[in-house]
Amino acid sequence: MELTTNHFLFLSAALFIVGMMGVLTRRNILVVLMCVEMMVAAVAITFVAFSNETQTVNGQVFVLFALAIAAAESAVGLAIVVALSRRGKAPD
């Protein structure tokens, strides 16, 4: 059995739905950030699948930029969480 674009699109849709449900239902900010990263990964799988289907590298280049931006977003989000947790524990 050969993997087709449809297989990757179904995988991407499943990952995106799981990530979306995590963002909508969880209250822990770290879990929400992980779910957002899962959603970005699902979109990246879609771009790579369509890039493979059309035999171009445009989707793969876009994925590299999207993952770099997602990594920066995660770093900033984690820094905010750490700063807020330290601020909450400071004596008055």
HUVENDA-V81568 format. One record per residue. N is the residue number from 1. RES is the residue in one small letter. SS is DSSP state (a for helix, b for strand, c for the rest). PHI is phi in radians with two decimals (* if undefined). Layout:
N/RES/SS/PHI
N/RES/SS/PHI
//
This chain:
1/m/c/*
2/e/c/-1.71
3/l/c/-1.38
4/t/c/-1.93
5/t/a/-1.09
6/n/a/-1.09
7/h/a/-1.06
8/f/a/-1.19
9/l/a/-1.20
10/f/a/-1.16
11/l/a/-1.07
12/s/a/-1.10
13/a/a/-1.11
14/a/a/-1.13
15/l/a/-1.09
16/f/a/-1.14
17/i/a/-1.16
18/v/a/-1.10
19/g/a/-1.12
20/m/a/-1.14
21/m/a/-1.15
22/g/a/-1.14
23/v/a/-1.15
24/l/a/-1.36
25/t/a/-1.87
26/r/c/-1.56
27/r/c/-1.91
28/n/c/-1.28
29/i/a/-1.14
30/l/a/-1.18
31/v/a/-1.17
32/v/a/-1.11
33/l/a/-1.11
34/m/a/-1.14
35/c/a/-1.20
36/v/a/-1.13
37/e/a/-1.10
38/m/a/-1.13
39/m/a/-1.16
40/v/a/-1.13
41/a/a/-1.12
42/a/a/-1.13
43/v/a/-1.16
44/a/a/-1.11
45/i/a/-1.07
46/t/a/-1.11
47/f/a/-1.08
48/v/a/-1.18
49/a/a/-1.12
50/f/a/-1.25
51/s/a/-1.13
52/n/a/-1.18
53/e/a/-1.14
54/t/a/-1.58
55/q/c/1.03
56/t/c/-2.18
57/v/c/-1.85
58/n/a/-1.05
59/g/a/-1.14
60/q/a/-1.20
61/v/a/-1.16
62/f/a/-1.11
63/v/a/-1.12
64/l/a/-1.04
65/f/a/-1.17
66/a/a/-1.13
67/l/a/-1.21
68/a/a/-1.14
69/i/a/-1.18
70/a/a/-1.15
71/a/a/-1.15
72/a/a/-1.14
73/e/a/-1.12
74/s/a/-1.17
75/a/a/-1.13
76/v/a/-1.17
77/g/a/-1.10
78/l/a/-1.17
79/a/a/-1.12
80/i/a/-1.14
81/v/a/-1.09
82/v/a/-1.13
83/a/a/-1.11
84/l/a/-1.20
85/s/a/-1.22
86/r/a/-1.21
87/r/a/-1.17
88/g/a/-1.23
89/k/a/-1.64
90/a/c/-1.26
91/p/c/-1.23
92/d/c/-1.56
//
